[in-house]
């Protein structure tokens, strides 16, 4: 799970003065689900390239493909 403090910081960077715990939990869940989808795609790209190591480029390309 993504840390509540990290999610709070993100929401505050977006302009919020206050953040409810429910809002932090909801965004954390969504971000984690999206991150897992991106990571899966990055793994697929690395495997397609014949590598076991996922590189920065795999992650960046995975984001573009989502």
N, C-alpha and C positions, 0 to 999 in steps of 0.2 A: 504494500500500500504506500502511496505517496504521502509524505509527511504533511500533516495539517498546517504546520508553520510555513512550509514552502508554498502551499496552495494559498494561504492567507496573503503571503507576500505578492503572489501573482495577481490576485484580485485587487489588492491595494495599489499595485503598479498600474492597474487598469483604471484607477481613479476612485475606488471605494474608500470611504472613511471608516466604515465598520463592516465586518463580515460575520454572518451568522455561522454557527457550527454546521448547520444543515447545508448551507451553500458551499462551504469548504469540502464537506464530505461528498456532495453531489459532483462538484468539479473534479475532485480527486478520482472518483470512480470513472468518470468519462475520460479523463486524461490517461488513466492507467489502461483502460480498454483500447484507446487509440494507440498508445505506446506499444502495447502487445501486438496489435495489428501491423504497425510499422516494423517492429522487430521481426515478426514472422516473414514479412516481405523481404527485409534485408537479409535474413538467413537464406531465403530462397535464391536471392541474387548472388550471394556469396557461393552457395553450392553450385549454381549454374556456371559460375566462373571457375569452378574446380578448387575452391578454397574452403577451409573449415573456419577460417577467421573472418568475422564480419568487420568490414572496414567502414570508415567515415563515409566513403563514397557510396557504399551499399545503403546506408541509412538515408543519405541525402536523396538518392535515386528512389528509394522506397517511398519517401515522403511525396516526391513529385508524382509517383504513380498512384497514390491513394486518392 
